[in-house]
Amino acid sequence: MLIIKLVSEFNVDNTENRLSNWFDLYFTKNHAILVAKNSNNSEQKKTKLNKEILQAYSTKKNNPPQTGVKADLGRVDTTESKNGYTIRTKKVVFIFTKMSDGSYRSQDGTVWQFSPKE
């Protein structure tokens, strides 16, 4: 199982989260699940990625999901590129670009960290 977490949990300086919540993205057998963490993000931006994630949670009026709530993103199609990955599900498309420090940025500039199975 691969887990992709927002970098805030790793106490890295200069972290940027432009989403409504902190999230963990879990992959098992070609299937993705997004788990909402703390929903107190004052830096939230109106981005296409944030909108897709909120729609995956089916929240009314784009309210952030509660901590611990899971969204089943369905089957995953992953494409590796020269400098990152594109992860497509029926509900959300993540485009991760690898940075020089080993972290990844999604298409909206949010910093993520890939971590192995817990």
Residue pairs with C-beta under 8 A, 6 or more apart in sequence:
1 26
1 27
1 28
1 117
1 118
2 26
2 27
2 114
2 115
2 116
2 117
3 24
3 25
3 26
3 27
3 114
3 115
3 116
3 117
3 118
4 24
4 25
4 27
4 96
4 104
4 112
4 113
4 114
4 115
5 23
5 24
5 25
5 112
5 113
5 115
6 15
6 17
6 19
6 22
6 23
6 24
6 37
6 110
6 111
6 112
6 113
7 15
7 17
7 103
7 111
7 112
7 113
8 15
8 17
8 22
9 22
9 37
9 113
10 113
12 101
12 103
12 111
12 113
14 111
15 111
16 43
16 109
16 110
16 111
17 41
17 43
17 110
17 111
18 43
18 44
18 45
18 47
18 49
18 50
18 108
18 109
18 110
19 41
19 44
19 47
19 49
19 50
19 53
19 108
19 110
20 39
20 41
20 44
20 50
20 53
20 54
20 62
20 64
20 65
21 36
21 37
21 38
21 39
21 41
21 64
21 65
21 67
22 36
22 37
22 38
22 41
23 34
23 35
23 36
23 37
23 53
24 34
24 35
24 37
25 32
25 33
25 34
25 35
25 94
25 112
26 32
26 33
26 34
26 35
27 76
30 75
30 76
31 72
31 73
31 74
31 75
31 76
32 73
32 74
32 75
32 76
32 87
32 89
33 70
33 71
33 72
33 73
34 53
34 56
34 57
34 70
34 71
34 73
34 92
35 68
35 69
35 70
35 71
36 57
36 64
36 65
36 66
36 67
36 68
36 69
36 70
36 71
37 67
38 67
39 64
39 65
39 66
39 67
41 64
44 50
44 64
45 108
47 107
47 108
48 107
48 108
49 92
49 93
49 94
49 106
49 107
49 108
49 110
50 108
51 62
52 91
52 92
52 93
53 71
53 92
54 62
54 63
54 64
54 65
55 91
56 71
56 73
56 91
56 92
57 65
57 69
57 71
59 65
65 71
71 91
73 89
73 90
73 91
73 92
74 89
74 90
74 91
75 89
75 90
76 87
76 88
76 89
77 87
77 88
77 89
78 85
78 86
78 87
78 88
79 85
79 86
79 88
83 97
83 98
84 95
84 96
84 97
84 98
84 104
85 94
85 95
85 96
85 104
86 93
86 94
86 95
86 96
87 93
87 94
87 95
87 96
88 94
94 106
94 107
95 106
95 107
96 104
96 105
96 106
96 112
97 104
97 105
98 104
99 105
99 111
102 113
103 111
103 112
103 113
104 111
104 112
104 113
104 114
105 111
105 112
106 112
